[in-house]
Amino acid sequence: MKYQVTQPDFHLSPYTGLTKKHWLDICQFLLDGIFTHVDSFNSPIILQRSEYDISYPRPNGPLWRTAAERFEGLARSFLIAAPFLHNCPDTKVNGWSLRDYYKNLILTSVTPGHPNYLMSLEEIRKSDDYHDPAYQHTCECASLVIGLNMCKEVIWDTFTPNQKQLVVDYISQFGHSRTSHHNWRLFNMLILAFLHQHGYPANKDIMRDHASCILSYYAGDGWYRDGHLFDYYCPWAFHVYGPLWNEWYGYEEEPYIAKKIEEYSNKLIETYPAFFDKNSHVTMWGRSSIYRSAASAPLAANFLLKNPTADPGLSRRILSGSLLQFITKEECFVNQVPSLGFYGTFPALIQSYSCAASPFWIANSFLCLTLEDNHPFWSEQENNGIWETSDNQTVSATVLNGPGIVLYNHLETGSTEFSAGKVLMQQDNPNLQGYARLSFHSMFPWEAWSKKHPAQAMQYSLCFPETGKTYFPNILLYGGVRNGVLYRKEYFRFTSTFQDQCCIDLAEIPLSNGILRVDRLRIHDRPYNLYLGHYGISHKENDCLIEQHSFENSSVITAVSSEKALAMVSYTGADCLEFTTHENLNPESRHSTLLYLKQQRSEYYTYQEYYVITALLHKNEGISFSNDELSPIKEISFSDFENMGGYGPVTIVLKDDSKFVVDFEGLEGQLMV
């Protein structure tokens, strides 16, 4: 199963060929897959599962989790059906009127005593041994009211007063109840806003407390800190639900807060397109990447504001391109619906709060279908932003000090790479692998941690032979950009103090086809083995050529598949360059290869090389690197007589004669998390 574009319009949409009609066709395509799991007109949407170890519901789990699975099936599929019904109210799926099916399912789901009933808040609390403050139902209630407003004339307006009251009584209990102290406050805000908008009681004090808390998360550059993290939850939650709340409630009732939400959305839009590569592809990053193209949704939601600033042609190009990134790939679909993964099923991405219907949050981007046919979003010609206006640049860098993210648009290779700071998690947190990477790449998605080999993709790992234990950094601190150099710092096994902890001072310089790492080691424990991994390169079995080269000032290892290529160029700090092969660690394919360097140290307090200087290069085609491409550095100059880098700045001269000075002096006073 995959979507195929028919009759593309390359005049209006020269990059994707997609028009509003194609987006509606995609709704039909996705709903056809969903409804292969619906046995009868009165049946709920329960999707066939392909994973049972992590996702819910689990054996012996609470009864409310089974109800939540059905609620996700209803609410998240409704985010596709609702905008479709807004445009095509008489459509049919599986031979049934789509309108009548959802009208019936919504009403039976909130009717006590009916087999489809989703349980009340009181019933959920009684069945929950853990007494959570908030439940999945709150999230799904928000999706439900978004859908009801998107197709208001088709479903909500056709309910009788008694039927409306049934829905209101059900969602109100969750809207007015406890919630989690992060983006979930927006769910409560939307539920309350829906109630207010339609003339039902909604506590304004509760609303104001939620909204003021949301503003307090703002970090700058258009980014909110979601609880303690920066990830796609900022754009696909704060910058989608915020504009909706403004429309429904904020502009009228809370003008100051609404103005701030609009201001922050427009600030995000200034730089957010840089997160997408030349093909408008999403980079796999953070938890819940199973929502995939939902990352593009704020570019549609911005047009709901009174004073939007998004570029319509660029926004549609990104929304369409990121959607096609996934739905045109057969491996994305399992049992006729998007899998729990990024492309195919990928356990490292699955959360305990994921169920088979969770990936349908991709429908956040379908908000664009509520924009009228003559809206500039649909009528203006697609453009590709910086990718078609680069003015002979090779790399465009975007610095976002608020979230501590630096983006590199590699204009020659068409890829986007970004490096994130401000990351802190417990060492054993399974989400760590989605955040604690030195950088993320649109064409080389991160691999799961290997349990068989100490080297890990795009990160340092530290192994102590005496104990056999290997550690990954679990905190990355952001030090900002000075004179074209990004500074960060990372600690291994951080708990509550930096004292006695091994760490690395990180510096990086963007190259036309990668990143130059100039990292200073501060590892006092001995003996140790240190590893630095490149990105993993996916490939078919036996379809990866490994070659090693030596130059006057560097050693090189390359990996070339039929579609991509990677190179690791080591200047200082590596005892050897090696590779290892993986199975089932890469989200793109079963087989992958990881290039890495290794350094071994055994004696305390020896004046040896302090820097690991490495160029991590990429190609988006399966051809070998030229010697010129493998030689980005012309000269390296240290400050100490021994040329070990024990103290003082390091001067790097690239082959184009551009000069960078890496100087960690004062970094300790600039670090942020």
C-alpha positions in Angstrom: 0.0 0.0 0.0 1.3 3.4 -0.9 -0.1 6.6 -2.4 0.6 7.4 -6.0 0.1 10.9 -7.4 -2.1 11.0 -10.4 -2.5 14.0 -12.8 0.0 16.2 -10.9 -0.3 19.9 -11.5 3.3 21.0 -12.0 2.3 24.5 -13.0 0.7 25.3 -9.7 2.9 23.0 -7.7 6.2 22.6 -9.6 7.9 20.6 -6.8 5.2 18.2 -5.6 2.4 18.4 -8.2 -0.1 18.4 -5.4 -3.2 20.5 -5.3 -6.1 20.7 -2.8 -7.8 18.0 -4.8 -4.8 15.7 -4.2 -4.9 16.3 -0.5 -8.6 15.3 -0.5 -7.7 12.2 -2.5 -5.1 11.4 0.2 -7.8 11.7 2.9 -9.8 9.1 0.9 -6.7 6.9 0.5 -5.9 6.9 4.3 -9.6 6.4 5.3 -9.9 3.5 2.9 -7.0 1.8 4.8 -8.5 2.6 8.2 -11.9 1.2 7.3 -10.5 -2.2 6.3 -10.5 -2.7 10.1 -14.1 -1.6 10.7 -16.4 -4.7 10.7 -19.8 -3.0 10.7 -21.4 0.4 10.7 -21.8 0.2 14.5 -18.2 -1.0 15.1 -15.5 1.2 16.7 -12.2 1.8 15.0 -9.8 -0.8 16.5 -6.8 -1.3 14.2 -5.0 -4.6 13.9 -1.7 -4.5 15.9 1.7 -5.5 14.7 3.6 -4.7 17.9 2.7 -5.8 21.4 5.8 -5.4 23.6 5.8 -1.6 24.1 2.5 -0.1 22.8 -0.8 -0.3 24.7 -3.1 -1.9 25.6 -1.0 -4.4 27.4 -2.0 -7.7 29.0 -3.4 -7.2 32.5 -3.5 -3.4 31.9 -6.3 -1.2 33.3 -9.6 -1.3 31.5 -9.4 2.4 30.7 -6.5 1.7 28.4 -8.7 -0.5 26.2 -11.2 2.4 26.1 -8.3 4.8 25.2 -7.3 2.6 22.3 -10.9 3.0 20.9 -10.9 6.7 21.6 -7.6 7.2 19.6 -9.1 5.2 16.8 -12.1 7.6 16.8 -10.5 10.9 17.5 -7.3 10.6 15.4 -9.0 9.2 12.3 -11.6 11.9 12.7 -8.8 14.5 12.2 -8.6 13.1 8.7 -12.3 12.5 8.2 -13.4 16.0 9.5 -11.5 18.2 7.0 -12.5 15.7 4.3 -16.2 16.1 5.3 -15.8 19.8 5.4 -15.0 19.7 1.7 -16.9 16.6 0.6 -19.8 16.1 3.0 -21.5 13.3 1.0 -18.4 11.1 0.7 -18.6 7.3 1.4 -16.0 4.9 2.8 -16.5 1.2 2.8 -19.9 1.7 1.3 -21.1 3.8 4.3 -21.8 7.5 4.5 -18.7 8.9 6.3 -20.8 11.6 7.9 -23.3 9.1 9.3 -20.6 6.7 10.5 -18.8 9.3 12.6 -22.1 10.9 13.9 -23.1 7.5 15.1 -19.7 6.6 16.6 -19.3 9.9 18.4 -22.7 9.6 20.0 -22.4 6.0 21.0 -18.9 6.6 22.4 -20.2 9.1 24.9 -23.5 7.3 25.8 -23.2 5.5 29.1 -24.2 1.8 28.9 -23.5 1.5 25.1 -20.9 -1.1 24.1 -18.9 1.7 22.5 -18.9 3.9 25.6 -15.4 5.2 26.4 -15.8 5.3 30.2 -16.3 8.4 32.4 -13.5 10.1 34.2 -14.8 8.7 37.5 -14.8 5.2 36.1 -11.3 5.6 34.7 -10.0 6.7 38.1 -11.6 3.8 39.9 -9.9 1.4 37.4 -6.5 3.0 37.7 -4.2 1.6 40.4 -1.6 4.3 39.7 -4.0 7.3 40.1 -2.5 9.3 37.3 -3.4 13.0 37.3 -4.3 13.0 33.6 -5.4 10.3 31.1 -5.1 9.7 27.4 -8.8 10.6 27.1 -8.0 14.3 27.7 -5.7 14.3 24.6 -8.3 12.6 22.5 -11.1 14.9 23.6 -9.0 17.8 22.2 -8.7 16.0 18.8 -12.4 15.3 18.9 -13.4 19.0 19.3 -10.9 20.0 16.6 -12.6 17.6 14.3 -16.1 18.8 15.3 -15.2 22.4 14.5 -13.5 21.5 11.2 -16.7 19.9 9.9 -19.1 21.9 12.1 -21.9 22.2 9.5 -21.7 18.5 8.6 -21.8 16.9 12.0 -22.1 19.2 15.1 -24.8 21.4 13.6 -26.9 18.3 12.8 -26.9 16.9 16.3 -30.1 17.5 18.3 -29.8 19.6 21.5 -29.9 16.4 23.6 -27.1 14.8 21.5 -25.0 17.9 21.8 -25.5 17.8 25.6 -24.2 14.2 25.6 -21.0 15.2 23.9 -20.6 18.3 26.1 -21.1 16.4 29.4 -18.5 13.9 28.3 -15.8 16.3 27.2 -16.4 18.8 30.0 -15.3 16.4 32.7 -11.9 16.1 31.1 -11.6 19.7 30.1 -12.2 20.9 33.7 -10.1 18.1 35.3 -6.4 17.7 36.1 -3.9 17.7 33.3 -0.1 17.2 32.8 2.2 20.2 33.2 3.4 20.5 29.6 1.7 20.7 26.2 -1.3 18.9 27.6 -2.6 22.1 29.1 -3.4 23.1 25.5 -5.8 20.1 25.3 -7.8 21.4 28.3 -7.7 24.9 26.7 -9.2 23.6 23.5 -11.9 21.6 25.2 -12.9 24.6 27.3 -12.7 26.9 24.3 -15.0 24.6 22.3 -17.5 24.7 25.2 -17.4 28.5 25.4 -17.6 28.9 21.7 -20.9 26.9 21.6 -22.5 28.5 24.6 -21.8 25.9 27.3 -20.2 26.6 30.7 -16.4 26.8 30.8 -14.5 27.9 33.8 -12.6 31.1 32.8 -10.2 31.0 35.8 -9.1 27.5 34.9 -8.7 28.6 31.3 -6.6 31.6 32.3 -4.3 29.6 34.5 -3.7 27.1 31.7 -3.0 29.8 29.1 -0.7 31.8 31.4 1.3 28.6 32.1 1.6 28.0 28.3 3.1 31.4 27.9 5.6 30.8 30.7 7.1 27.9 28.6 8.3 30.3 25.9 12.0 30.2 25.4 12.6 32.5 22.4 13.0 32.2 18.6 9.4 31.0 18.4 10.1 27.9 20.6 8.5 26.8 23.8 10.1 24.4 26.1 7.7 21.5 26.5 8.0 20.5 30.1 11.8 20.1 30.0 12.5 19.3 26.3 12.7 20.9 22.9 11.4 18.7 20.1 8.6 18.6 17.5 6.0 18.8 20.3 6.7 22.6 20.2 5.6 23.1 16.6 2.9 20.4 16.3 1.3 21.2 19.6 2.0 24.8 20.7 1.9 26.2 17.2 -1.2 24.3 16.0 -3.4 24.3 19.1 -2.4 27.9 20.0 -3.8 29.5 16.8 -6.9 27.3 17.1 -7.4 28.5 20.6 -7.0 32.1 19.5 -9.7 31.6 16.9 -12.1 30.0 19.3 -11.5 31.9 22.4 -8.3 34.0 22.8 -8.8 36.9 20.4 -12.2 37.6 22.1 -11.6 36.7 25.7 -7.8 36.9 26.3 -6.4 39.5 23.9 -3.0 39.8 25.6 -2.4 36.1 25.6 -3.7 35.7 22.1 -1.4 38.5 20.9 1.6 36.7 22.4 0.6 33.3 20.8 0.3 35.1 17.4 3.7 36.8 18.0 5.4 33.6 18.9 3.9 31.7 15.9 5.1 34.4 13.5 8.5 34.3 15.1 8.7 30.5 14.6 7.8 30.9 11.0 10.8 33.1 10.3 13.1 30.2 10.6 11.0 27.0 10.8 11.3 26.2 7.0 15.0 25.7 7.6 14.2 22.4 9.5 13.1 20.8 6.2 15.5 19.8 3.5 15.4 20.5 -0.3 12.7 17.8 -0.7 10.8 19.2 2.3 11.6 16.0 4.2 11.2 15.8 8.0 14.3 14.9 10.1 13.8 12.1 12.6 14.3 13.8 16.0 13.0 13.3 19.5 10.2 11.2 20.8 7.0 10.4 18.9 8.5 10.8 15.4 5.7 8.3 14.5 3.7 11.5 13.9 6.0 12.1 10.9 4.7 14.9 8.7 2.8 16.5 11.6 6.0 18.5 12.0 4.9 20.7 9.1 1.5 21.6 10.6 2.4 25.0 12.1 2.9 26.3 8.6 -0.8 25.7 8.0 -2.0 26.8 11.4 -0.2 30.1 11.0 -2.9 31.1 8.4 -5.6 30.8 11.1 -4.1 33.9 12.8 -5.4 37.4 12.2 -1.9 38.5 11.0 -0.1 35.5 9.5 3.4 35.9 8.1 4.0 32.4 6.6 4.8 32.3 2.8 1.8 30.4 1.2 3.8 28.9 -1.6 6.6 27.7 0.5 4.3 26.5 3.2 2.3 24.3 0.8 5.5 23.0 -0.7 6.7 21.9 2.7 3.4 20.4 3.9 3.0 18.5 0.6 6.6 17.4 0.4 6.7 16.1 4.0 3.5 14.2 3.5 4.7 12.6 0.3 7.9 11.6 2.2 6.0 9.0 4.0 2.7 8.0 2.2 4.5 7.2 -1.0 6.6 4.5 0.7 5.1 1.0 1.0 7.2 0.3 4.1 5.3 3.0 6.0 2.1 1.0 6.0 1.4 -2.1 8.0 -2.1 -3.6 7.9 -3.2 -0.8 5.6 -2.3 2.0 8.1 0.9 3.9 9.0 3.1 1.8 11.2 4.5 2.6 14.6 7.8 3.9 13.2 9.3 6.5 11.0 9.2 4.5 7.8 8.6 0.9 8.7 7.9 -0.3 12.2 10.7 0.9 14.5 10.6 -0.2 18.2 13.0 2.5 19.3 10.3 5.1 18.5 7.4 3.4 20.1 6.2 4.8 23.5 4.2 3.2 26.2 1.5 5.7 25.3 1.4 4.7 21.7 -1.3 2.4 20.2 -1.9 1.3 16.6 -4.0 4.5 15.9 -1.4 6.9 17.3 0.4 7.6 14.0 -2.8 9.3 12.6 -1.7 12.4 14.4 -0.1 13.1 11.0 -3.5 14.6 10.4 -2.5 17.7 12.3 -1.2 19.0 8.9 -4.6 18.3 7.3 -5.7 21.5 9.0 -4.8 23.2 5.7 -7.9 21.6 4.2 -10.1 24.0 6.2 -8.6 26.9 4.2 -10.8 27.9 1.3 -10.0 27.0 -2.3 -9.0 30.5 -3.2 -6.8 31.0 -0.1 -3.2 31.9 -1.1 -2.1 28.7 0.5 -3.8 26.8 -2.3 -3.7 29.4 -5.1 -0.1 30.6 -5.0 2.6 28.7 -6.8 4.9 26.5 -4.8 8.4 27.9 -4.1 11.3 26.2 -2.4 12.6 29.1 -0.2 16.3 29.2 0.4 16.9 26.1 -1.8 16.2 28.2 -4.9 17.6 31.5 -3.7 21.0 30.5 -2.2 23.2 33.1 -4.0 26.2 30.8 -4.4 26.3 29.8 -0.7 27.3 26.2 0.1 25.8 26.2 3.6 23.1 28.3 5.2 23.3 28.3 9.0 20.4 29.3 11.3 21.2 29.9 15.0 18.3 29.5 17.5 19.6 30.4 20.9 16.1 29.9 22.5 15.9 26.1 22.1 19.7 25.8 21.6 19.5 24.5 18.1 21.8 25.3 15.1 20.5 24.3 11.6 22.7 23.7 8.6 21.0 23.7 5.1 23.6 22.0 2.9 22.7 23.7 -0.4 24.9 21.5 -2.5 23.7 18.1 -1.2 20.1 19.3 -0.5 20.2 17.9 3.0 19.4 19.5 6.4 21.5 18.8 9.4 21.0 20.3 12.9 22.7 20.2 16.3 20.8 20.5 19.5 21.8 21.5 23.0 19.8 21.9 26.1 19.2 18.1 26.6 19.0 16.5 30.0 17.7 13.0 30.7 18.4 10.1 33.0 21.0 7.7 31.7 18.5 4.8 31.4 15.7 6.8 29.8 14.7 5.0 26.5 14.0 8.4 24.9 17.6 9.5 25.4 18.6 8.0 22.0 16.2 10.4 20.2 17.8 13.5 21.7 21.4 13.0 22.9 23.0 12.9 19.4 25.7 15.3 18.3 23.5 16.1 15.3 20.5 14.9 13.3 20.3 14.6 9.5 17.3 14.6 7.1 18.8 11.8 5.0 20.4 9.7 7.7 17.9 9.1 10.5 19.3 8.1 13.8 19.8 4.5 14.7 18.8 2.7 17.9 21.5 2.2 20.5 23.4 -1.1 19.8 23.6 -3.6 22.7 26.3 -5.6 20.9 28.9 -2.9 20.2 30.0 0.1 22.2 30.1 2.5 19.2 26.9 4.3 18.6 25.6 6.5 15.7 26.4 10.2 15.9 27.6 10.2 19.5 30.6 9.6 21.7 30.4 6.5 23.9 32.8 5.8 26.8 33.7 2.2 27.8 35.7 1.3 30.9 37.3 -2.1 30.2 37.7 -2.9 33.9 33.9 -2.9 34.5 32.8 -3.6 30.9 30.3 -0.8 31.2 29.6 1.7 28.4 28.1 5.1 28.9 26.5 7.7 26.6 26.2 11.4 27.3 22.9 12.2 29.0 23.3 15.9 29.2 24.2 18.4 26.4 24.8 22.0 27.4 24.5 24.8 24.9 27.3 27.4 24.7 26.2 29.4 21.7 27.8 30.3 18.4 30.9 32.6 18.2 32.6 33.5 14.9 30.9 30.7 13.1 31.7 28.0 15.7 29.0 26.2 17.7 30.0 25.4 21.3 28.4 22.8 23.5 29.5 20.4 26.2 28.3 16.9 27.2 28.7 14.8 30.3 28.6 11.0 30.6 26.4 9.5 33.4 25.3 12.9 34.8 23.2 12.7 37.9 23.2 15.6 40.2 26.7 17.2 40.0 29.4 17.9 37.4 32.1 17.0 39.9 34.2 14.0 39.0 32.2 13.4 35.8 33.8 12.7 32.5 32.9 15.2 29.8 33.8 16.6 26.3 33.9 20.2 25.2 32.2 20.2 21.8 32.8 22.5 18.9 31.7 22.2 15.3 32.0 24.1 12.0 29.6 23.5 9.1 31.1 22.2 5.8 29.4 22.1 2.4 28.9 18.4 2.8 28.9 17.8 6.5 30.2 18.9 9.9 33.8 19.4 11.2 34.1 18.4 14.8 36.8 20.0 17.0 36.2 18.4 20.4 38.3 18.6 23.5 38.4 15.6 25.8 38.1 16.0 29.5 38.1 12.4 30.6 40.1 11.7 33.7 39.1 8.1 34.5 41.5 5.4 33.1 41.7 3.1 31.4 39.0 3.9 28.9 38.0 3.2 25.3 36.3 6.2 23.6 34.3 5.8 20.4 32.8 8.3 18.0 30.2 7.1 15.6 29.1 8.6 12.3 25.5 8.3 11.1 24.4 4.8 10.3 24.1 4.2 6.6 21.2 2.0 5.5 21.6 -0.5 2.7 20.5 -3.8 1.3 22.4 -6.8 2.4 26.0 -6.8 1.1 25.4 -3.5 -0.6 27.9 -1.3 1.2 31.5 -0.8 0.1 34.0 0.1 2.8 37.3 1.8 1.9 40.1 3.3 3.9 42.6 6.0 2.7 45.5 7.8 4.1 46.6 11.4 3.4 49.4 13.5 4.7 47.5 14.9 7.6 44.5 12.6 8.0 43.1 9.1 7.8 39.8 8.3 6.2 37.1 5.6 6.1 34.2 5.7 3.7 31.0 3.7 3.3 29.2 3.8 -0.1 25.8 2.1 -0.8 23.8 2.2 -4.0 22.0 5.3 -2.7 24.2 7.2 -0.2 27.7 7.6 1.0 29.4 8.6 4.3 33.0 9.5 5.1 34.8 9.9 8.4 38.1 11.9 8.1 40.2 11.9 11.2 42.9 14.5 11.9 43.7 14.0 15.6 42.7 11.8 18.5 41.9 8.5 16.8 43.9 5.4 17.3 42.0 3.7 14.5 39.0 4.0 12.2 36.7 1.0 11.9 33.2 -0.1 11.0 30.6 -2.4 12.3 27.4 -3.8 10.7 24.0 -3.8 12.3 20.7 -5.5 11.9 17.3 -3.9 12.8 18.8 -0.8 14.3 18.2 1.6 11.4 14.7 2.9 10.7 15.2 2.8 6.9 16.2 -0.8 6.4 17.2 -4.1 8.1 20.9 -3.7 7.3 23.1 -0.8 8.1 26.8 0.0 8.6 28.4 2.3 11.2 31.7 4.0 10.7 33.5 5.0 13.9 36.8 6.0 15.4 38.3 4.5 18.6 40.7 6.0 21.1 42.3 4.0 23.9 44.0 5.5 27.0 45.4 3.6 30.0 47.6 5.9 32.1 46.6 8.8 34.3 47.8 12.3 33.7 49.7 11.9 30.5 50.1 14.8 28.1 48.6 13.2 25.0 46.3 14.5 22.2 43.4 16.3 23.9 41.4 17.0 20.7 39.4 14.7 18.5 39.2 16.6 15.2 37.0 14.8 12.7 35.1 15.7 9.5 31.8 13.8 9.2 30.8 14.0 5.5 27.8 12.8 3.5 26.5 12.3 0.0 22.9 11.9 -1.1 24.0 9.5 -3.9 25.8 6.3 -4.1 29.2 7.5 -5.5 32.6 7.6 -3.9 34.2 10.7 -2.5 36.9 12.4 -4.5 40.3 13.1 -2.8 39.4 16.8 -2.8 36.1 16.1 -1.0 38.0 14.1 1.6 40.4 16.9 2.3 38.4 19.8 3.8 41.2 21.1 6.1 44.3 22.8 4.8 45.9 23.5 8.2 45.5 23.0 11.9 47.5 25.1 14.4 47.6 24.4 18.2 48.8 26.9 20.9 51.0 24.5 22.9 54.5 23.6 21.8 53.7 19.9 21.8 50.8 20.4 19.4 48.5 18.3 21.7 45.9 21.0 22.4 46.3 20.9 26.1 45.7 24.6 26.3 44.9 27.7 24.2 42.9 28.1 21.0 43.1 25.9 17.9 43.1 27.5 14.5 41.6 25.7 11.5 42.1 26.8 8.0 39.8 25.1 5.4 40.7 24.4 1.9 38.8 27.5 0.7 41.1 29.5 3.0 38.4 30.4 5.4 39.7 30.4 9.0 38.1 29.4 12.3 39.5 29.8 15.8 38.1 27.2 18.3 38.6 28.7 21.8 36.9 27.1 24.8 38.0 29.9 27.1 35.0 31.1 29.2 32.7 28.3 27.9 32.0 27.2 31.5 30.3 30.5 32.2 28.1 30.4 29.0 26.6 26.9 29.3 22.8 26.5 29.3 20.4 23.6 29.5 
